[in-house]
Amino acid sequence: MGAGILLLALSGIGLLRPVEDVSYTVLSPFERLLRSAAQPIADIVANYGDVRDLTRENEALRSETERLNAEIARLREEASRREELERLQDTRNALSNQEFLAASVVARDPSNLRQLVAINVGREDGIRVGMPVVTEGSTLVGTISKVEDGHAWVTLVTDVDSGVSCLLLESRAQGVVVGGYNRRLSMEFVDQNATVKEGDTVITSGLGGSYPPDLIIGKVTGVSANRQELFRSVTVEPLASLSKLETVLVMTSFVPNRITSP
C-alpha cells in the first residue's frame, strides 16, 4: 500500500511521465488494433435494435398491404355484382309483362357432355319444368328441365337436346335453333329463298308454345350457299355468355303450352 502511495506521489510531480509515455507508446497500437477489431461487433450490437424495429415495421406493412388487397378485391366483387343486378333489373323492366325470380348458378353438369347448369331455387320456390331462363339484355339462356326441392337444372340453348322456334328480326325468316355436342347453335329449316345475312339477330318466335316471343337468342355468324339442299344452313352465336353464367332470371309467370302435331 505504501508503494502505491509512493507511485501516486511520483506521478503527481511528473517523475513517472517518461515511463507513462513509453507505456502509452507501446500499448497505443494494440489498443487501436483491439478497437478496430471490436468496432464491427459494436456496430452490430448497436444496430440490432434498429433491425428488429425494421423487421416489425415490414411485417406490419405486409399485413396492411394484404388487408388492403383483400378489401380492394371485395369492393370490386361488390361493384361487379351490383352492376350485374342492375343489368338484370333492366331486363325485368324490358319484360314488365312477366314475373321473374333471380337465381344463382351453383353447379354444372359434371360429365361435360351436356350443357346443363344447376340454380339455387327449386320446387319450394315455385319453380316448374318448362319455365324459360333469361339473363341480361332479355337474352335466352335455356329452360328448366328438372326440379328438386332446393334447386333446379337448366338445359342451355346450346345443349344437344335443345330446340327453340325462332325467326330473324330483320327478315322475319323462320326456323328452329338447335344445340349440338360442339356447344354451338345452328338455325335449321330455313327456306332457301329466305333473306339471311351475317349479323342478323335471332329471336324466339313463340311458335309451339314452349317460349314467349321476342327473347334474343344470338347473332348469325355464317350462312351456307348450297342451293342443292332443301334448307339453308345457318350458324348462330349465342349472345348470352353461357360459360360464365353467375346469376339468371327464371320467368315464373310463363306457363309453357306446347302444341302437339295434328
VEXKOL-184268 format. One line per 8 residues: for each residue y, z, x of N, C-alpha, C. Coordinates in steps of 0.2 Angstrom, whole numbers. Each point is the difference from the previous one (the first is absolute). Example, Ala and Ser with C-alpha at 12.3 -4.5 7.8 and 13.67 -1.06 7.14 Angstrom:
VEXKOL-184268
-28:39:66:6:0:-4:6:0:4; 5:-4:-2:6:1:4:5:3:-4
//
This chain:
VEXKOL-184268
-6:0:4:6:0:-4:6:0:4; 0:4:6:5:0:5:2:-7:3; -6:-4:1:1:-6:3:3:-5:-5; -1:1:-6:3:-4:-5:7:1:-1; 2:7:1:7:1:0:4:-3:6; -4:0:5:3:-2:6:1:-8:0; -4:-3:-3:0:-8:-1:6:-1:-4; 1:3:-6:5:-1:-4:7:1:3
0:5:4:6:2:4:2:-6:5; -5:-2:3:1:-5:5:2:-7:-3; -3:-1:-6:2:-6:-4:7:0:-2; 2:6:-2:6:1:-3:6:-1:5; -1:1:6:5:-1:5:-1:-6:4; -5:-5:-3:-1:-6:3:-4:-1:6; -3:5:2:-4:0:6:-7:-4:-1; -2:-1:-6:-6:-3:-2:1:-7:-2
6:-3:0:2:-6:-3:-4:-6:4; 0:1:7:-4:-6:3:-7:0:-2; -3:6:-1:-7:0:-2:-1:-3:-7; 5:2:-5:0:-3:-7:1:-7:0; 5:-3:5:1:-7:0:-6:-4:2; -4:3:5:-6:-3:2:-5:0:-5; -1:5:-4:-5:1:-5:2:-5:-6; 6:-1:-1:2:-5:-5:-1:-7:2
2:-1:6:-2:-7:3:-7:-1:0; -4:4:1:-8:-1:0:-2:0:-7; 2:4:-4:-3:0:-7:3:-5:-5; 6:-2:1:4:-4:-4:-4:-7:-2; -3:-3:5:-4:-6:-1:-6:1:-5; -3:5:2:-6:2:-5:2:2:-7; 6:3:0:2:2:-7:2:-7:-4; 3:-4:4:2:-7:-4:-6:-3:-2
-5:0:5:-7:-4:-2:-3:3:-6; 0:7:0:-3:4:-6:4:-2:-6; 7:0:0:4:-1:-5:-2:-7:-3; 0:-5:5:-1:-7:-2:-7:-1:-4; -5:3:3:-7:0:-3:0:3:-7; 4:6:-1:-1:3:-6:5:-3:-5; 5:-4:2:5:-2:-5:-4:-4:-6; -4:-5:1:-4:-3:-5:-3:4:-5
-3:5:2:-4:5:-4:6:4:-4; 5:2:3:6:3:-3:2:-4:-6; 1:-7:2:3:-4:-5:-5:-1:-6; -7:0:1:-5:-1:-5:1:6:-5; 0:6:3:1:6:-3:6:0:-5; 5:-2:4:7:0:-4:0:-5:-6; -4:-5:1:0:-6:-5:-5:1:-5; -5:5:1:-5:1:-5:2:1:-7
5:5:0:3:1:-7:3:-6:-3; 3:-4:4:3:-6:-3:-5:-5:-3; -6:-1:4:-5:-4:-2:-3:2:-7; -1:7:0:-3:3:-6:5:-2:-6; 6:1:1:5:-1:-5:0:-7:-2; 0:-5:5:-1:-7:-2:-6:-2:-4; -5:3:2:-7:-1:-3:1:2:-8; 2:6:-1:1:2:-7:5:-5:-4
5:-2:4:5:-4:-4:-3:-7:-1; -4:-3:4:-4:-6:-1:-5:1:-6; -3:5:0:-5:1:-5:3:1:-7; 6:3:0:4:1:-6:3:-7:-3; 2:-4:5:3:-7:-1:-6:-4:-3; -6:1:3:-6:-4:-2:-2:1:-7; 0:7:-2:-2:2:-6:6:-2:-6; 6:0:2:5:-2:-4:0:-8:-1
-2:-4:5:0:-7:-1:-6:-2:-4; -6:4:0:-5:-1:-4:1:1:-7; 4:6:-1:2:2:-7:5:-5:-3; 4:-3:4:5:-5:-3:-3:-6:-1; -5:-2:4:-4:-7:-1:-4:1:-7; -3:6:-1:-4:1:-6:5:0:-6; 6:2:1:5:0:-6:2:-7:-1; 1:-4:5:2:-6:-1:-5:-4:-4
-6:1:2:-6:-4:-3:0:2:-7; 1:6:-2:-1:3:-7:6:-3:-4; 6:-1:3:5:-2:-4:0:-8:-1; -3:-3:5:-1:-8:-1:-6:-1:-5; -5:4:0:-5:0:-5:3:1:-7; 4:5:-1:3:2:-6:5:-6:-2; 3:-3:4:5:-5:-1:-4:-7:-3; -6:-1:4:-4:-6:-2:-3:2:-7
-2:6:-1:-3:1:-6:5:0:-6; 6:2:1:5:0:-5:2:-8:-1; 0:-4:5:2:-7:-1:-6:-3:-4; -6:2:1:-6:-3:-4:1:2:-7; 1:6:-1:1:2:-7:5:-3:-4; 6:-1:4:5:-4:-3:-1:-7:-2; -4:-3:4:-2:-7:-1:-5:0:-6; -5:5:-1:-4:0:-5:4:2:-7
5:4:1:4:1:-6:3:-6:-3; 2:-5:5:3:-6:-2:-5:-4:-4; -7:0:2:-5:-3:-3:-1:3:-8; 1:6:0:0:3:-7:5:-2:-4; 6:-1:3:6:-2:-4:-1:-7:-2; -3:-5:5:-1:-7:-2:-5:-1:-5; -5:5:-1:-5:-1:-5:1:6:-5; 6:1:-3:1:6:-4:-3:0:-6
-4:-6:-2:-4:0:-6:-7:3:1; -1:2:6:-7:3:2:1:7:2; -5:4:0:0:7:3:-5:0:6; 2:4:5:-3:0:6:-2:8:2; -5:0:5:-2:6:3:0:-1:8; 4:3:4:-1:-1:7:-6:3:3; -3:-3:5:-6:3:3:0:-2:7; -3:4:4:0:-1:7:-7:-3:2
-1:-4:5:-6:-3:2:-3:5:5; -6:2:-2:-4:6:4:-6:-3:4; -2:-6:-2:-6:-2:4:-1:-8:-1; -4:-3:4:-2:-7:0:-7:-1:0; -2:-5:-2:-8:-1:0:-2:0:7; -5:5:1:-3:1:7:-4:-6:2; -2:-4:-4:-4:-6:3:4:-5:3; 6:-1:-2:5:-5:2:-2:-7:-2
-5:0:-5:-2:-6:-3:4:-2:-6; 2:5:-4:3:0:-6:7:2:1; 5:-3:-4:7:2:0:1:5:-5; -1:6:1:0:6:-5:4:5:4; 5:4:-4:3:6:2:-1:5:-5; 0:6:2:0:6:-5:7:3:-1; 2:2:-6:6:4:-1:-1:7:-2; 5:4:0:-1:7:-1:1:2:-8
-1:-5:-4:1:2:-7:-6:-3:-3; -3:3:-6:-6:-2:-3:0:1:-7; -6:2:-3:-1:0:-7:4:6:-3; 1:5:4:4:6:-2:7:-2:-1; 2:-5:3:7:-2:0:1:-6:-5; -5:-1:-4:1:-6:-5:-2:-7:3; -2:0:6:-2:-7:3:-6:-3:-4; 0:-6:-1:-5:-4:-3:-2:-6:4
-6:-2:-1:-2:-7:3:4:-5:-3; 2:-5:5:4:-6:-3:7:1:1; 3:6:1:7:0:1:2:-3:6; 6:-4:0:2:-4:5:4:5:5; 0:-1:6:3:4:6:5:-5:3; 6:3:1:6:-4:3:3:4:5; 4:-4:4:4:4:5:7:-3:0; 4:1:5:7:-1:0:1:-8:-1
6:-2:-4:1:-7:-1:-4:-2:-6; -3:4:-4:-4:-2:-6:-6:-5:3; -3:2:6:-5:-4:3:-7:3:-2; -4:-4:-2:-7:2:-2:-4:2:6; -3:6:-1:-5:2:5:-7:-1:-1; -2:2:-7:-7:-1:-2:0:3:-7; -7:2:-1:-1:4:-7:-5:5:1; 1:5:-4:-5:6:0:-7:-2:-2
-5:1:5:-6:-2:-1:-5:5:-1; 1:6:2:-4:6:-1:4:6:0; -2:5:-5:4:6:-1:-4:6:1; 2:5:4:-3:7:0:5:5:-2; -2:6:-1:4:5:-2:7:1:4; -1:0:6:6:1:4:3:-6:4; -4:-5:0:3:-6:3:-3:-7:-3; 2:-5:2:-2:-7:-2:0:-5:5
-4:-5:-1:0:-6:5:3:-6:-3; 4:-3:5:4:-6:-2:-3:-6:3; -2:-5:-4:-2:-6:3:6:-5:2; 1:-1:6:6:-4:2:-1:-7:-2; 6:-4:0:0:-7:-2:-4:-4:5; -1:2:6:-3:-4:5:-7:1:0; -3:5:-4:-7:1:0:-4:-6:-3; -6:-1:2:-4:-5:-1:-2:-1:-8
1:6:-3:-2:1:-7:7:-1:-5; 5:-1:4:7:0:-4:1:-7:-3; 3:-1:-6:2:-6:-2:6:1:-5; 5:-3:1:7:1:-4:2:-6:-3; 1:-1:-6:3:-6:-3:7:0:2; 3:-6:2:6:0:3:4:-7:-1; 6:0:2:4:-7:0:5:0:5; 2:-6:1:6:0:5:6:1:-3
5:4:2:6:1:-3:4:-6:0; 0:-4:5:4:-6:0:-2:-6:-5; -6:-2:0:-3:-5:-4:-4:2:-6; -1:6:0:-4:3:-6:-8:-3:0; -2:-3:6:-7:-2:1:-4:6:0; -6:0:-4:-4:5:-1:-6:0:4; -3:6:1:-7:0:4:-2:7:0; -5:2:5:-3:7:0:0:1:8
4:6:1:0:2:7:-7:5:1; -3:-2:6:-7:4:1:1:2:7; -4:6:2:0:2:6:-6:-3:4; -1:3:6:-6:-3:4:-2:5:5; -5:-1:4:-3:4:5:5:0:6; 4:-5:1:5:-1:5:7:4:-1; 0:3:-6:6:4:-2:6:-4:-2; -2:-6:-1:6:-5:-2:-1:-1:-8
6:-3:-2:0:-2:-7:0:-8:0; -3:-3:-6:0:-7:-1:1:-1:-8; 4:-5:-1:2:-1:-7:-5:-6:-2; -4:1:-5:-5:-5:-2:1:-3:-7; -3:-5:-1:1:-4:-7:7:-2:-1; 3:-2:6:7:-3:-1:-1:-8:-1; 3:-2:-5:-1:-8:-1:3:-4:5; -3:-5:2:2:-5:5:7:-3:-1
2:0:-6:7:-3:-2:5:5:0; -2:7:1:5:5:0:5:0:6; 6:2:-1:5:0:6:-1:7:3; -3:0:6:-1:6:4:3:-2:7; 4:5:3:3:-1:7:0:7:3; -1:0:7:1:6:4:6:4:-2; -1:7:-1:6:4:-1:1:2:-8; -4:-4:-4:0:2:-7:-3:7:-1
3:3:-5:-2:7:-2:-5:0:-5; -5:4:1:-6:0:-5:1:7:-4; -1:-1:-6:1:6:-5:-6:0:-5; -1:6:-2:-5:1:-6:3:-4:-6; -5:-3:-3:1:-4:-6:-1:4:-7; -4:5:1:-1:4:-6:-6:-3:-4; -2:-6:1:-6:-3:-3:-6:4:1; -4:1:-5:-7:4:1:1:7:-2
6:3:0:1:7:-2:-1:5:5; -2:-2:6:-2:5:5:7:3:4; 5:-4:0:6:2:3:6:-2:-4; 6:4:0:6:-2:-3:3:-6:4; 4:-4:-3:3:-6:3:5:2:5; 2:-4:4:6:0:5:0:5:5; -6:3:2:-1:4:6:-1:-5:6; 4:1:5:-1:-4:6:-6:1:4
-3:-6:2:-7:1:4:2:-2:7; 3:-6:1:1:-2:7:4:-7:0; -1:-3:6:4:-6:2:-5:-5:2; 1:-6:-2:-5:-6:2:1:-1:7; -5:0:4:1:-2:7:-4:-6:3; -4:-3:-5:-3:-7:2:-2:-3:-6; 0:-7:0:-2:-4:-6:-4:-6:3; -6:-1:-3:-5:-5:2:3:-7:-3
-2:-5:3:3:-7:-3:-6:-5:-1; -6:3:-1:-6:-4:-1:-1:-2:-8; 2:-6:-1:0:-2:-7:-7:-2:-3; -5:1:4:-7:-2:-2:-2:7:-3; 3:5:1:-3:6:-3:3:1:-7; -3:4:-5:2:1:-6:6:4:-1; 1:5:4:5:5:1:3:0:7; 6:2:0:4:1:6:-2:7:3
0:0:7:-2:6:3:7:3:3; 1:6:-3:7:3:2:-2:7:3; 3:2:6:-1:6:3:7:4:-1; -1:7:-1:5:4:-2:0:6:4; 6:2:2:1:6:4:3:6:-4; -4:5:-1:2:6:-4:7:3:2; 4:2:-4:7:2:2:-1:8:1; -5:3:-3:-1:7:1:-3:1:7
2:5:4:-3:2:6:-6:4:-1; -6:-3:-2:-6:3:-2:-3:4:5; 1:-1:7:-3:3:5:4:7:2; 6:0:-3:4:6:2:2:4:-7; -3:-1:-5:1:4:-6:0:7:1; 5:4:-3:1:7:1:1:3:-7; 4:-3:-4:2:2:-7:0:-6:-5; -3:1:-5:0:-5:-5:2:2:-7
0:-4:-5:2:2:-7:-6:-3:-4; -3:4:-4:-5:-2:-5:4:-1:-7; -1:-6:-2:3:-1:-7:-4:3:-5; 1:6:-2:-4:3:-5:1:-2:-7; 6:-3:-2:1:-2:-7:-3:-7:-1; -3:-3:5:-3:-7:-2:-8:1:-1; -2:-2:-6:-7:0:-2:-3:-7:0; -4:-1:5:-3:-7:1:-4:-2:-7
1:-6:-2:-3:-3:-6:-3:-7:2; -6:1:3:-3:-6:3:-2:-4:-6; 1:-7:1:-2:-5:-5:-6:-3:2; -5:0:-4:-6:-3:2:0:-7:-2; -5:-4:3:0:-7:-1:-4:-1:-7; 2:-5:-4:-3:-2:-6:-7:-1:0
//
